[in-house]
Amino acid sequence: MSRKPAVIVPLYNYPLTPLTWEPLYKAIVASPDLEFIIVLNPDSGPGKPGNPSPDDNYAREVPKLNALANVCTLGYVRTDYCKRSFTTVCQDVAKYAGWSTHCSSSGLFVQGIFLDETPNEYGTTQASYLHRLGAYIKHAEGIQGRRLVGHIQVLAG
């Protein structure tokens, strides 16, 4: 089984209007044999504190991405090199997972999580942190599709 070539798009620009992401939509539709792995970052994570879903502009645009067959959306989560509280990181994951239930927009979900600021050197503590976090993400209800976890894998040795 061969895999499609893929491109990772860190989509960190705010969708101020319905036209903001239009060039990306056009590129996706024009390239059906290419998978677009799109990292969403509403507010250095899943959105404003105290609000279970992203704002109206994200709620309008993310479903358009998820409607395209060659798109995999990931929610951005910062780990601070595995120094950020594990509980806080899991809360960010849970907030992304809750998008589909806390918002009336159908198609508002992510298919996985992109973990940023992962360590660049192997350490058993960091490896354990990422392993536990990966397991948490893969079992988080509300994350759709393949439940992809993206981060740089640091190997021993």
N, CA, C and O atoms as a GROMACS GRO file, in nm:
protein
  628
    1MET      N    1   0.084  -0.118   0.000
    1MET     CA    2   0.000   0.000   0.000
    1MET      C    3   0.088   0.124   0.000
    1MET      O    4   0.171   0.143   0.090
    2SER      N    5   0.071   0.208  -0.099
    2SER     CA    6   0.151   0.330  -0.104
    2SER      C    7   0.074   0.444  -0.040
    2SER      O    8  -0.048   0.450  -0.044
    3ARG      N    9   0.151   0.535   0.017
    3ARG     CA   10   0.091   0.651   0.082
    3ARG      C   11   0.099   0.771  -0.011
    3ARG      O   12   0.188   0.781  -0.095
    4LYS      N   13   0.004   0.860   0.006
    4LYS     CA   14   0.007   0.985  -0.069
    4LYS      C   15   0.123   1.071  -0.019
    4LYS      O   16   0.156   1.068   0.099
    5PRO      N   17   0.184   1.147  -0.109
    5PRO     CA   18   0.276   1.248  -0.059
    5PRO      C   19   0.197   1.350   0.023
    5PRO      O   20   0.078   1.371  -0.002
    6ALA      N   21   0.263   1.411   0.119
    6ALA     CA   22   0.193   1.503   0.208
    6ALA      C   23   0.274   1.630   0.230
    6ALA      O   24   0.397   1.631   0.216
    7VAL      N   25   0.204   1.733   0.264
    7VAL     CA   26   0.266   1.860   0.301
    7VAL      C   27   0.203   1.904   0.434
    7VAL      O   28   0.082   1.893   0.453
    8ILE      N   29   0.288   1.953   0.523
    8ILE     CA   30   0.239   2.006   0.651
    8ILE      C   31   0.225   2.156   0.637
    8ILE      O   32   0.319   2.225   0.596
    9VAL      N   33   0.107   2.207   0.670
    9VAL     CA   34   0.079   2.350   0.661
    9VAL      C   35   0.051   2.404   0.801
    9VAL      O   36  -0.054   2.374   0.857
   10PRO      N   37   0.144   2.482   0.857
   10PRO     CA   38   0.114   2.547   0.985
   10PRO      C   39   0.024   2.668   0.959
   10PRO      O   40   0.071   2.776   0.925
   11LEU      N   41  -0.106   2.648   0.975
   11LEU     CA   42  -0.206   2.750   0.940
   11LEU      C   43  -0.230   2.840   1.061
   11LEU      O   44  -0.330   2.827   1.131
   12TYR      N   45  -0.137   2.930   1.082
   12TYR     CA   46  -0.143   3.014   1.201
   12TYR      C   47  -0.198   3.153   1.171
   12TYR      O   48  -0.198   3.240   1.259
   13ASN      N   49  -0.245   3.176   1.048
   13ASN     CA   50  -0.306   3.306   1.020
   13ASN      C   51  -0.455   3.302   1.052
   13ASN      O   52  -0.524   3.203   1.025
   14TYR      N   53  -0.502   3.409   1.110
   14TYR     CA   54  -0.640   3.418   1.158
   14TYR      C   55  -0.738   3.430   1.041
   14TYR      O   56  -0.716   3.511   0.951
   15PRO      N   57  -0.846   3.352   1.041
   15PRO     CA   58  -0.944   3.357   0.931
   15PRO      C   59  -1.042   3.474   0.949
   15PRO      O   60  -1.159   3.453   0.979
   16LEU      N   61  -0.992   3.594   0.931
   16LEU     CA   62  -1.072   3.714   0.956
   16LEU      C   63  -1.199   3.719   0.871
   16LEU      O   64  -1.305   3.759   0.919
   17THR      N   65  -1.187   3.677   0.746
   17THR     CA   66  -1.304   3.676   0.656
   17THR      C   67  -1.312   3.538   0.590
   17THR      O   68  -1.218   3.459   0.599
   18PRO      N   69  -1.424   3.508   0.523
   18PRO     CA   70  -1.433   3.382   0.450
   18PRO      C   71  -1.330   3.371   0.336
   18PRO      O   72  -1.310   3.261   0.283
   19LEU      N   73  -1.267   3.480   0.298
   19LEU     CA   74  -1.169   3.477   0.189
   19LEU      C   75  -1.026   3.455   0.237
   19LEU      O   76  -0.938   3.426   0.156
   20THR      N   77  -1.001   3.468   0.366
   20THR     CA   78  -0.864   3.460   0.417
   20THR      C   79  -0.794   3.331   0.378
   20THR      O   80  -0.680   3.334   0.333
   21TRP      N   81  -0.861   3.218   0.395
   21TRP     CA   82  -0.800   3.088   0.366
   21TRP      C   83  -0.832   3.039   0.225
   21TRP      O   84  -0.798   2.926   0.191
   22GLU      N   85  -0.898   3.121   0.143
   22GLU     CA   86  -0.938   3.080   0.009
   22GLU      C   87  -0.822   3.031  -0.077
   22GLU      O   88  -0.838   2.931  -0.147
   23PRO      N   89  -0.704   3.096  -0.075
   23PRO     CA   90  -0.593   3.042  -0.155
   23PRO      C   91  -0.555   2.899  -0.113
   23PRO      O   92  -0.518   2.817  -0.198
   24LEU      N   93  -0.564   2.869   0.015
   24LEU     CA   94  -0.535   2.733   0.061
   24LEU      C   95  -0.640   2.635   0.010
   24LEU      O   96  -0.606   2.528  -0.039
   25TYR      N   97  -0.768   2.672   0.020
   25TYR     CA   98  -0.874   2.584  -0.030
   25TYR      C   99  -0.852   2.552  -0.178
   25TYR      O  100  -0.867   2.438  -0.221
   26LYS      N  101  -0.816   2.654  -0.255
   26LYS     CA  102  -0.793   2.635  -0.398
   26LYS      C  103  -0.676   2.539  -0.422
   26LYS      O  104  -0.683   2.453  -0.510
   27ALA      N  105  -0.569   2.555  -0.346
   27ALA     CA  106  -0.452   2.466  -0.360
   27ALA      C  107  -0.488   2.322  -0.325
   27ALA      O  108  -0.443   2.229  -0.391
   28ILE      N  109  -0.568   2.304  -0.221
   28ILE     CA  110  -0.609   2.169  -0.180
   28ILE      C  111  -0.693   2.103  -0.288
   28ILE      O  112  -0.668   1.988  -0.324
   29VAL      N  113  -0.790   2.174  -0.339
   29VAL     CA  114  -0.879   2.120  -0.443
   29VAL      C  115  -0.800   2.090  -0.571
   29VAL      O  116  -0.828   1.993  -0.641
   30ALA      N  117  -0.701   2.174  -0.602
   30ALA     CA  118  -0.621   2.155  -0.723
   30ALA      C  119  -0.519   2.042  -0.710
   30ALA      O  120  -0.457   2.002  -0.809
   31SER      N  121  -0.501   1.989  -0.589
   31SER     CA  122  -0.399   1.885  -0.566
   31SER      C  123  -0.459   1.764  -0.496
   31SER      O  124  -0.422   1.735  -0.382
   32PRO      N  125  -0.551   1.693  -0.560
   32PRO     CA  126  -0.619   1.582  -0.493
   32PRO      C  127  -0.528   1.464  -0.458
   32PRO      O  128  -0.564   1.381  -0.374
   33ASP      N  129  -0.411   1.455  -0.522
   33ASP     CA  130  -0.319   1.345  -0.494
   33ASP      C  131  -0.217   1.380  -0.385
   33ASP      O  132  -0.124   1.304  -0.360
   34LEU      N  133  -0.235   1.493  -0.323
   34LEU     CA  134  -0.147   1.539  -0.216
   34LEU      C  135  -0.228   1.551  -0.088
   34LEU      O  136  -0.335   1.612  -0.088
   35GLU      N  137  -0.176   1.495   0.021
   35GLU     CA  138  -0.245   1.511   0.150
   35GLU      C  139  -0.195   1.638   0.217
   35GLU      O  140  -0.075   1.665   0.221
   36PHE      N  141  -0.288   1.716   0.268
   36PHE     CA  142  -0.257   1.839   0.340
   36PHE      C  143  -0.279   1.815   0.489
   36PHE      O  144  -0.393   1.796   0.533
   37ILE      N  145  -0.172   1.816   0.565
   37ILE     CA  146  -0.180   1.804   0.710
   37ILE      C  147  -0.174   1.946   0.763
   37ILE      O  148  -0.070   2.012   0.757
   38ILE      N  149  -0.286   1.993   0.814
   38ILE     CA  150  -0.300   2.133   0.849
   38ILE      C  151  -0.304   2.149   1.000
   38ILE      O  152  -0.389   2.093   1.068
   39VAL      N  153  -0.208   2.227   1.051
   39VAL     CA  154  -0.199   2.253   1.195
   39VAL      C  155  -0.276   2.382   1.224
   39VAL      O  156  -0.240   2.490   1.176
   40LEU      N  157  -0.381   2.368   1.304
   40LEU     CA  158  -0.465   2.482   1.343
   40LEU      C  159  -0.417   2.536   1.477
   40LEU      O  160  -0.385   2.460   1.569
   41ASN      N  161  -0.411   2.668   1.487
   41ASN     CA  162  -0.362   2.732   1.610
   41ASN      C  163  -0.445   2.857   1.640
   41ASN      O  164  -0.400   2.968   1.614
   42PRO      N  165  -0.566   2.839   1.694
   42PRO     CA  166  -0.654   2.953   1.717
   42PRO      C  167  -0.600   3.058   1.814
   42PRO      O  168  -0.626   3.177   1.796
   43ASP      N  169  -0.525   3.018   1.915
   43ASP     CA  170  -0.477   3.115   2.015
   43ASP      C  171  -0.363   3.053   2.096
   43ASP      O  172  -0.374   3.037   2.217
   44SER      N  173  -0.254   3.019   2.027
   44SER     CA  174  -0.143   2.946   2.091
   44SER      C  175  -0.197   2.822   2.161
   44SER      O  176  -0.153   2.788   2.271
   45GLY      N  177  -0.290   2.758   2.098
   45GLY     CA  178  -0.361   2.641   2.151
   45GLY      C  179  -0.504   2.644   2.102
   45GLY      O  180  -0.533   2.708   2.000
   46PRO      N  181  -0.595   2.577   2.172
   46PRO     CA  182  -0.730   2.556   2.120
   46PRO      C  183  -0.826   2.674   2.128
   46PRO      O  184  -0.939   2.662   2.081
   47GLY      N  185  -0.786   2.787   2.183
   47GLY     CA  186  -0.876   2.902   2.189
   47GLY      C  187  -0.867   2.974   2.321
   47GLY      O  188  -0.786   2.940   2.407
   48LYS      N  189  -0.950   3.073   2.335
   48LYS     CA  190  -0.949   3.157   2.455
   48LYS      C  191  -0.984   3.077   2.579
   48LYS      O  192  -1.072   2.991   2.575
   49PRO      N  193  -0.916   3.106   2.690
   49PRO     CA  194  -0.952   3.040   2.817
   49PRO      C  195  -1.098   3.065   2.853
   49PRO      O  196  -1.149   3.175   2.834
   50GLY      N  197  -1.162   2.964   2.905
   50GLY     CA  198  -1.301   2.977   2.948
   50GLY      C  199  -1.403   2.956   2.837
   50GLY      O  200  -1.522   2.948   2.865
   51ASN      N  201  -1.358   2.946   2.713
   51ASN     CA  202  -1.449   2.923   2.602
   51ASN      C  203  -1.423   2.783   2.547
   51ASN      O  204  -1.313   2.757   2.500
   52PRO      N  205  -1.522   2.693   2.550
   52PRO     CA  206  -1.497   2.555   2.509
   52PRO      C  207  -1.480   2.534   2.359
   52PRO      O  208  -1.436   2.428   2.316
   53SER      N  209  -1.514   2.634   2.279
   53SER     CA  210  -1.501   2.619   2.134
   53SER      C  211  -1.428   2.740   2.078
   53SER      O  212  -1.418   2.844   2.144
   54PRO      N  213  -1.377   2.728   1.956
   54PRO     CA  214  -1.308   2.842   1.896
   54PRO      C  215  -1.409   2.951   1.862
   54PRO      O  216  -1.530   2.930   1.867
   55ASP      N  217  -1.358   3.067   1.826
   55ASP     CA  218  -1.448   3.177   1.793
   55ASP      C  219  -1.524   3.149   1.662
   55ASP      O  220  -1.499   3.049   1.594
   56ASP      N  221  -1.616   3.239   1.630
   56ASP     CA  222  -1.705   3.218   1.515
   56ASP      C  223  -1.630   3.205   1.383
   56ASP      O  224  -1.673   3.131   1.295
   57ASN      N  225  -1.519   3.277   1.367
   57ASN     CA  226  -1.445   3.270   1.241
   57ASN      C  227  -1.382   3.132   1.221
   57ASN      O  228  -1.387   3.077   1.111
   58TYR      N  229  -1.323   3.076   1.326
   58TYR     CA  230  -1.271   2.939   1.317
   58TYR      C  231  -1.385   2.839   1.299
   58TYR      O  232  -1.374   2.744   1.222
   59ALA      N  233  -1.495   2.861   1.371
   59ALA     CA  234  -1.610   2.770   1.360
   59ALA      C  235  -1.668   2.771   1.219
   59ALA      O  236  -1.727   2.672   1.176
   60ARG      N  237  -1.651   2.880   1.147
   60ARG     CA  238  -1.698   2.890   1.008
   60ARG      C  239  -1.600   2.821   0.912
   60ARG      O  240  -1.644   2.757   0.816
   61GLU      N  241  -1.470   2.834   0.936
   61GLU     CA  242  -1.371   2.790   0.837
   61GLU      C  243  -1.320   2.646   0.855
   61GLU      O  244  -1.295   2.578   0.756
   62VAL      N  245  -1.304   2.600   0.979
   62VAL     CA  246  -1.251   2.465   1.000
   62VAL      C  247  -1.338   2.357   0.934
   62VAL      O  248  -1.283   2.264   0.876
   63PRO      N  249  -1.472   2.367   0.941
   63PRO     CA  250  -1.553   2.266   0.872
   63PRO      C  251  -1.528   2.260   0.721
   63PRO      O  252  -1.540   2.154   0.660
   64LYS      N  253  -1.492   2.374   0.660
   64LYS     CA  254  -1.460   2.374   0.517
   64LYS      C  255  -1.336   2.289   0.490
   64LYS      O  256  -1.330   2.216   0.391
   65LEU      N  257  -1.238   2.298   0.579
   65LEU     CA  258  -1.117   2.215   0.564
   65LEU      C  259  -1.152   2.068   0.582
   65LEU      O  260  -1.111   1.984   0.502
   66ASN      N  261  -1.227   2.038   0.687
   66ASN     CA  262  -1.260   1.898   0.717
   66ASN      C  263  -1.349   1.834   0.611
   66ASN      O  264  -1.358   1.711   0.604
   67ALA      N  265  -1.414   1.914   0.529
   67ALA     CA  266  -1.499   1.860   0.422
   67ALA      C  267  -1.417   1.811   0.303
   67ALA      O  268  -1.470   1.744   0.214
   68LEU      N  269  -1.290   1.845   0.300
   68LEU     CA  270  -1.203   1.807   0.187
   68LEU      C  271  -1.134   1.675   0.218
   68LEU      O  272  -1.073   1.659   0.323
   69ALA      N  273  -1.145   1.580   0.125
   69ALA     CA  274  -1.098   1.443   0.149
   69ALA      C  275  -0.947   1.433   0.170
   69ALA      O  276  -0.902   1.340   0.238
   70ASN      N  277  -0.870   1.524   0.116
   70ASN     CA  278  -0.724   1.516   0.128
   70ASN      C  279  -0.668   1.609   0.235
   70ASN      O  280  -0.555   1.656   0.225
   71VAL      N  281  -0.749   1.635   0.338
   71VAL     CA  282  -0.708   1.720   0.449
   71VAL      C  283  -0.713   1.642   0.580
   71VAL      O  284  -0.808   1.568   0.605
   72CYS      N  285  -0.611   1.661   0.661
   72CYS     CA  286  -0.608   1.610   0.798
   72CYS      C  287  -0.578   1.729   0.888
   72CYS      O  288  -0.469   1.787   0.880
   73THR      N  289  -0.673   1.767   0.973
   73THR     CA  290  -0.654   1.882   1.061
   73THR      C  291  -0.598   1.838   1.196
   73THR      O  292  -0.645   1.741   1.256
   74LEU      N  293  -0.498   1.911   1.243
   74LEU     CA  294  -0.437   1.886   1.373
   74LEU      C  295  -0.449   2.012   1.458
   74LEU      O  296  -0.435   2.123   1.407
   75GLY      N  297  -0.476   1.994   1.586
   75GLY     CA  298  -0.478   2.106   1.679
   75GLY      C  299  -0.340   2.127   1.739
   75GLY      O  300  -0.274   2.032   1.780
   76TYR      N  301  -0.298   2.252   1.745
   76TYR     CA  302  -0.167   2.288   1.799
   76TYR      C  303  -0.170   2.286   1.952
   76TYR      O  304  -0.257   2.347   2.014
   77VAL      N  305  -0.074   2.215   2.011
   77VAL     CA  306  -0.058   2.212   2.157
   77VAL      C  307   0.090   2.228   2.189
   77VAL      O  308   0.174   2.155   2.136
   78ARG      N  309   0.120   2.322   2.276
   78ARG     CA  310   0.257   2.350   2.319
   78ARG      C  311   0.291   2.265   2.441
   78ARG      O  312   0.212   2.258   2.535
   79THR      N  313   0.408   2.200   2.440
   79THR     CA  314   0.449   2.118   2.555
   79THR      C  315   0.560   2.182   2.637
   79THR      O  316   0.590   2.136   2.747
   80ASP      N  317   0.622   2.289   2.585
   80ASP     CA  318   0.736   2.354   2.652
   80ASP      C  319   0.844   2.251   2.685
   80ASP      O  320   0.896   2.246   2.797
   81TYR      N  321   0.876   2.170   2.586
   81TYR     CA  322   0.983   2.069   2.597
   81TYR      C  323   0.957   1.971   2.711
   81TYR      O  324   1.049   1.928   2.782
   82CYS      N  325   0.829   1.938   2.726
   82CYS     CA  326   0.781   1.844   2.829
   82CYS      C  327   0.793   1.900   2.970
   82CYS      O  328   0.792   1.826   3.068
   83LYS      N  329   0.806   2.034   2.980
   83LYS     CA  330   0.809   2.098   3.112
   83LYS      C  331   0.672   2.157   3.148
   83LYS      O  332   0.646   2.187   3.265
   84ARG      N  333   0.586   2.173   3.050
   84ARG     CA  334   0.451   2.223   3.076
   84ARG      C  335   0.373   2.115   3.149
   84ARG      O  336   0.386   1.997   3.119
   85SER      N  337   0.292   2.156   3.244
   85SER     CA  338   0.214   2.061   3.323
   85SER      C  339   0.140   1.962   3.232
   85SER      O  340   0.070   2.002   3.139
   86PHE      N  341   0.157   1.834   3.261
   86PHE     CA  342   0.091   1.729   3.184
   86PHE      C  343  -0.061   1.750   3.186
   86PHE      O  344  -0.128   1.733   3.084
   87THR      N  345  -0.113   1.787   3.301
   87THR     CA  346  -0.258   1.811   3.315
   87THR      C  347  -0.302   1.926   3.226
   87THR      O  348  -0.407   1.917   3.161
   88THR      N  349  -0.225   2.033   3.221
   88THR     CA  350  -0.260   2.148   3.138
   88THR      C  351  -0.257   2.112   2.990
   88THR      O  352  -0.344   2.154   2.913
   89VAL      N  353  -0.157   2.035   2.950
   89VAL     CA  354  -0.149   1.991   2.810
   89VAL      C  355  -0.269   1.904   2.776
   89VAL      O  356  -0.329   1.919   2.669
   90CYS      N  357  -0.305   1.814   2.866
   90CYS     CA  358  -0.423   1.728   2.843
   90CYS      C  359  -0.551   1.811   2.836
   90CYS      O  360  -0.643   1.776   2.763
   91GLN      N  361  -0.557   1.921   2.912
   91GLN     CA  362  -0.674   2.009   2.906
   91GLN      C  363  -0.685   2.073   2.768
   91GLN      O  364  -0.795   2.089   2.715
   92ASP      N  365  -0.571   2.111   2.708
   92ASP     CA  366  -0.574   2.165   2.572
   92ASP      C  367  -0.625   2.059   2.473
   92ASP      O  368  -0.707   2.089   2.387
   93VAL      N  369  -0.575   1.937   2.488
   93VAL     CA  370  -0.621   1.828   2.401
   93VAL      C  371  -0.771   1.807   2.417
   93VAL      O  372  -0.843   1.793   2.319
   94ALA      N  373  -0.817   1.806   2.542
   94ALA     CA  374  -0.960   1.785   2.570
   94ALA      C  375  -1.045   1.897   2.511
   94ALA      O  376  -1.157   1.874   2.466
   95LYS      N  377  -0.991   2.018   2.511
   95LYS     CA  378  -1.066   2.130   2.454
   95LYS      C  379  -1.083   2.112   2.302
   95LYS      O  380  -1.192   2.132   2.249
   96TYR      N  381  -0.975   2.073   2.234
   96TYR     CA  382  -0.989   2.042   2.091
   96TYR      C  383  -1.088   1.928   2.070
   96TYR      O  384  -1.173   1.934   1.981
   97ALA      N  385  -1.078   1.825   2.153
   97ALA     CA  386  -1.169   1.709   2.140
   97ALA      C  387  -1.314   1.751   2.161
   97ALA      O  388  -1.404   1.690   2.104
   98GLY      N  389  -1.336   1.853   2.242
   98GLY     CA  390  -1.471   1.899   2.271
   98GLY      C  391  -1.531   1.991   2.166
   98GLY      O  392  -1.650   2.022   2.172
   99TRP      N  393  -1.452   2.035   2.070
   99TRP     CA  394  -1.505   2.124   1.967
   99TRP      C  395  -1.630   2.067   1.903
   99TRP      O  396  -1.727   2.140   1.881
  100SER      N  397  -1.631   1.940   1.872
  100SER     CA  398  -1.744   1.881   1.799
  100SER      C  399  -1.871   1.876   1.882
  100SER      O  400  -1.980   1.869   1.825
  101THR      N  401  -1.860   1.881   2.014
  101THR     CA  402  -1.980   1.875   2.098
  101THR      C  403  -2.022   2.010   2.153
  101THR      O  404  -2.137   2.029   2.191
  102HIS      N  405  -1.928   2.107   2.157
  102HIS     CA  406  -1.960   2.237   2.216
  102HIS      C  407  -1.994   2.343   2.114
  102HIS      O  408  -2.017   2.459   2.150
  103CYS      N  409  -2.000   2.306   1.988
  103CYS     CA  410  -2.027   2.405   1.885
  103CYS      C  411  -2.133   2.350   1.791
  103CYS      O  412  -2.136   2.230   1.762
  104SER      N  413  -2.219   2.437   1.743
  104SER     CA  414  -2.327   2.392   1.656
  104SER      C  415  -2.281   2.367   1.513
  104SER      O  416  -2.355   2.308   1.434
  105SER      N  417  -2.159   2.410   1.478
  105SER     CA  418  -2.109   2.389   1.342
  105SER      C  419  -2.075   2.243   1.320
  105SER      O  420  -1.989   2.188   1.388
  106SER      N  421  -2.141   2.182   1.225
  106SER     CA  422  -2.107   2.044   1.188
  106SER      C  423  -1.973   2.048   1.115
  106SER      O  424  -1.947   2.140   1.037
  107GLY      N  425  -1.889   1.951   1.140
  107GLY     CA  426  -1.757   1.946   1.078
  107GLY      C  427  -1.650   2.018   1.155
  107GLY      O  428  -1.536   2.027   1.110
  108LEU      N  429  -1.685   2.070   1.272
  108LEU     CA  430  -1.586   2.139   1.355
  108LEU      C  431  -1.520   2.037   1.446
  108LEU      O  432  -1.573   2.002   1.552
  109PHE      N  433  -1.404   1.990   1.404
  109PHE     CA  434  -1.328   1.891   1.482
  109PHE      C  435  -1.184   1.892   1.431
  109PHE      O  436  -1.154   1.951   1.328
  110VAL      N  437  -1.097   1.826   1.505
  110VAL     CA  438  -0.962   1.799   1.458
  110VAL      C  439  -0.944   1.648   1.449
  110VAL      O  440  -1.014   1.572   1.515
  111GLN      N  441  -0.850   1.607   1.366
  111GLN     CA  442  -0.824   1.465   1.345
  111GLN      C  443  -0.699   1.419   1.420
  111GLN      O  444  -0.657   1.304   1.408
  112GLY      N  445  -0.643   1.508   1.495
  112GLY     CA  446  -0.524   1.475   1.572
  112GLY      C  447  -0.467   1.599   1.636
  112GLY      O  448  -0.525   1.707   1.630
  113ILE      N  449  -0.352   1.582   1.696
  113ILE     CA  450  -0.288   1.690   1.769
  113ILE      C  451  -0.143   1.702   1.723
  113ILE      O  452  -0.074   1.601   1.705
  114PHE      N  453  -0.098   1.825   1.703
  114PHE     CA  454   0.042   1.853   1.676
  114PHE      C  455   0.105   1.905   1.804
  114PHE      O  456   0.067   2.010   1.855
  115LEU      N  457   0.201   1.831   1.854
  115LEU     CA  458   0.271   1.870   1.976
  115LEU      C  459   0.393   1.952   1.940
  115LEU      O  460   0.486   1.903   1.876
  116ASP      N  461   0.392   2.078   1.980
  116ASP     CA  462   0.505   2.166   1.952
  116ASP      C  463   0.596   2.173   2.073
  116ASP      O  464   0.559   2.135   2.185
  117GLU      N  465   0.716   2.221   2.048
  117GLU     CA  466   0.817   2.234   2.152
  117GLU      C  467   0.842   2.101   2.221
  117GLU      O  468   0.838   2.091   2.344
  118THR      N  469   0.868   1.998   2.140
  118THR     CA  470   0.907   1.869   2.196
  118THR      C  471   1.059   1.866   2.206
  118THR      O  472   1.128   1.939   2.134
  119PRO      N  473   1.113   1.784   2.296
  119PRO     CA  474   1.258   1.786   2.320
  119PRO      C  475   1.339   1.745   2.198
  119PRO      O  476   1.293   1.666   2.115
  120ASN      N  477   1.459   1.800   2.188
  120ASN     CA  478   1.548   1.763   2.078
  120ASN      C  479   1.655   1.664   2.122
  120ASN      O  480   1.740   1.625   2.042
  121GLU      N  481   1.652   1.624   2.248
  121GLU     CA  482   1.743   1.522   2.299
  121GLU      C  483   1.662   1.421   2.378
  121GLU      O  484   1.563   1.455   2.442
  122TYR      N  485   1.707   1.296   2.372
  122TYR     CA  486   1.636   1.190   2.442
  122TYR      C  487   1.656   1.201   2.593
  122TYR      O  488   1.766   1.228   2.642
  123GLY      N  489   1.548   1.178   2.664
  123GLY     CA  490   1.551   1.165   2.810
  123GLY      C  491   1.436   1.075   2.850
  123GLY      O  492   1.328   1.082   2.790
  124THR      N  493   1.455   0.991   2.949
  124THR     CA  494   1.350   0.896   2.987
  124THR      C  495   1.225   0.969   3.037
  124THR      O  496   1.113   0.924   3.012
  125THR      N  497   1.243   1.079   3.108
  125THR     CA  498   1.128   1.155   3.158
  125THR      C  499   1.047   1.211   3.042
  125THR      O  500   0.924   1.202   3.040
  126GLN      N  501   1.117   1.269   2.944
  126GLN     CA  502   1.048   1.326   2.828
  126GLN      C  503   0.983   1.217   2.743
  126GLN      O  504   0.872   1.235   2.693
  127ALA      N  505   1.052   1.105   2.728
  127ALA     CA  506   0.994   0.995   2.650
  127ALA      C  507   0.867   0.944   2.716
  127ALA      O  508   0.769   0.915   2.647
  128SER      N  509   0.868   0.932   2.848
  128SER     CA  510   0.750   0.888   2.920
  128SER      C  511   0.636   0.988   2.905
  128SER      O  512   0.521   0.949   2.881
  129TYR      N  513   0.667   1.116   2.919
  129TYR     CA  514   0.569   1.224   2.905
  129TYR      C  515   0.501   1.214   2.768
  129TYR      O  516   0.378   1.215   2.759
  130LEU      N  517   0.581   1.204   2.660
  130LEU     CA  518   0.526   1.198   2.525
  130LEU      C  519   0.449   1.069   2.500
  130LEU      O  520   0.348   1.069   2.431
  131HIS      N  521   0.497   0.959   2.556
  131HIS     CA  522   0.427   0.831   2.540
  131HIS      C  523   0.289   0.838   2.607
  131HIS      O  524   0.189   0.797   2.548
  132ARG      N  525   0.284   0.888   2.730
  132ARG     CA  526   0.156   0.901   2.801
  132ARG      C  527   0.063   0.998   2.728
  132ARG      O  528  -0.057   0.974   2.717
  133LEU      N  529   0.120   1.107   2.679
  133LEU     CA  530   0.040   1.207   2.609
  133LEU      C  531  -0.014   1.150   2.478
  133LEU      O  532  -0.130   1.174   2.443
  134GLY      N  533   0.068   1.075   2.405
  134GLY     CA  534   0.021   1.011   2.282
  134GLY      C  535  -0.095   0.916   2.309
  134GLY      O  536  -0.192   0.913   2.233
  135ALA      N  537  -0.085   0.839   2.417
  135ALA     CA  538  -0.193   0.747   2.454
  135ALA      C  539  -0.320   0.825   2.489
  135ALA      O  540  -0.430   0.785   2.452
  136TYR      N  541  -0.303   0.935   2.562
  136TYR     CA  542  -0.419   1.018   2.599
  136TYR      C  543  -0.488   1.070   2.473
  136TYR      O  544  -0.611   1.065   2.462
  137ILE      N  545  -0.410   1.120   2.378
  137ILE     CA  546  -0.466   1.176   2.255
  137ILE      C  547  -0.539   1.068   2.176
  137ILE      O  548  -0.650   1.092   2.127
  138LYS      N  549  -0.480   0.952   2.163
  138LYS     CA  550  -0.542   0.845   2.084
  138LYS      C  551  -0.673   0.796   2.143
  138LYS      O  552  -0.754   0.737   2.072
  139HIS      N  553  -0.695   0.820   2.271
  139HIS     CA  554  -0.820   0.776   2.335
  139HIS      C  555  -0.915   0.892   2.368
  139HIS      O  556  -1.019   0.871   2.429
  140ALA      N  557  -0.879   1.013   2.326
  140ALA     CA  558  -0.963   1.130   2.355
  140ALA      C  559  -1.088   1.127   2.268
  140ALA      O  560  -1.079   1.137   2.145
  141GLU      N  561  -1.203   1.114   2.331
  141GLU     CA  562  -1.328   1.116   2.255
  141GLU      C  563  -1.347   1.255   2.195
  141GLU      O  564  -1.326   1.356   2.263
  142GLY      N  565  -1.386   1.259   2.070
  142GLY     CA  566  -1.408   1.386   2.002
  142GLY      C  567  -1.301   1.414   1.898
  142GLY      O  568  -1.324   1.492   1.806
  143ILE      N  569  -1.184   1.354   1.912
  143ILE     CA  570  -1.083   1.365   1.807
  143ILE      C  571  -1.124   1.265   1.700
  143ILE      O  572  -1.139   1.146   1.727
  144GLN      N  573  -1.142   1.314   1.579
  144GLN     CA  574  -1.198   1.235   1.470
  144GLN      C  575  -1.089   1.166   1.390
  144GLN      O  576  -0.970   1.191   1.410
  145GLY      N  577  -1.130   1.080   1.301
  145GLY     CA  578  -1.038   1.022   1.203
  145GLY      C  579  -0.928   0.936   1.263
  145GLY      O  580  -0.952   0.854   1.351
  146ARG      N  581  -0.808   0.959   1.213
  146ARG     CA  582  -0.695   0.873   1.247
  146ARG      C  583  -0.633   0.903   1.383
  146ARG      O  584  -0.549   0.827   1.431
  147ARG      N  585  -0.674   1.012   1.444
  147ARG     CA  586  -0.617   1.054   1.573
  147ARG      C  587  -0.465   1.067   1.566
  147ARG      O  588  -0.393   1.024   1.656
  148LEU      N  589  -0.420   1.125   1.460
  148LEU     CA  590  -0.278   1.144   1.436
  148LEU      C  591  -0.216   1.230   1.544
  148LEU      O  592  -0.272   1.332   1.585
  149VAL      N  593  -0.100   1.189   1.590
  149VAL     CA  594  -0.023   1.267   1.686
  149VAL      C  595   0.106   1.307   1.617
  149VAL      O  596   0.186   1.221   1.578
  150GLY      N  597   0.126   1.435   1.601
  150GLY     CA  598   0.247   1.480   1.535
  150GLY      C  599   0.344   1.543   1.631
  150GLY      O  600   0.310   1.637   1.702
  151HIS      N  601   0.466   1.490   1.633
  151HIS     CA  602   0.576   1.553   1.705
  151HIS      C  603   0.705   1.491   1.656
  151HIS      O  604   0.704   1.387   1.591
  152ILE      N  605   0.814   1.555   1.687
  152ILE     CA  606   0.944   1.501   1.648
  152ILE      C  607   0.979   1.390   1.743
  152ILE      O  608   0.984   1.410   1.865
  153GLN      N  609   1.004   1.273   1.689
  153GLN     CA  610   1.038   1.157   1.771
  153GLN      C  611   1.187   1.160   1.802
  153GLN      O  612   1.270   1.163   1.712
  154VAL      N  613   1.220   1.161   1.929
  154VAL     CA  614   1.359   1.159   1.972
  154VAL      C  615   1.393   1.017   2.015
  154VAL      O  616   1.329   0.962   2.105
  155LEU      N  617   1.491   0.960   1.951
  155LEU     CA  618   1.528   0.821   1.979
  155LEU      C  619   1.649   0.815   2.070
  155LEU      O  620   1.733   0.905   2.070
  156ALA      N  621   1.657   0.710   2.146
  156ALA     CA  622   1.772   0.690   2.235
  156ALA      C  623   1.897   0.668   2.153
  156ALA      O  624   1.895   0.612   2.043
  157GLY      N  625   2.007   0.713   2.210
  157GLY     CA  626   2.130   0.670   2.156
  157GLY      C  627   2.214   0.759   2.082
  157GLY      O  628   2.320   0.719   2.036
   0.00000   0.00000   0.00000
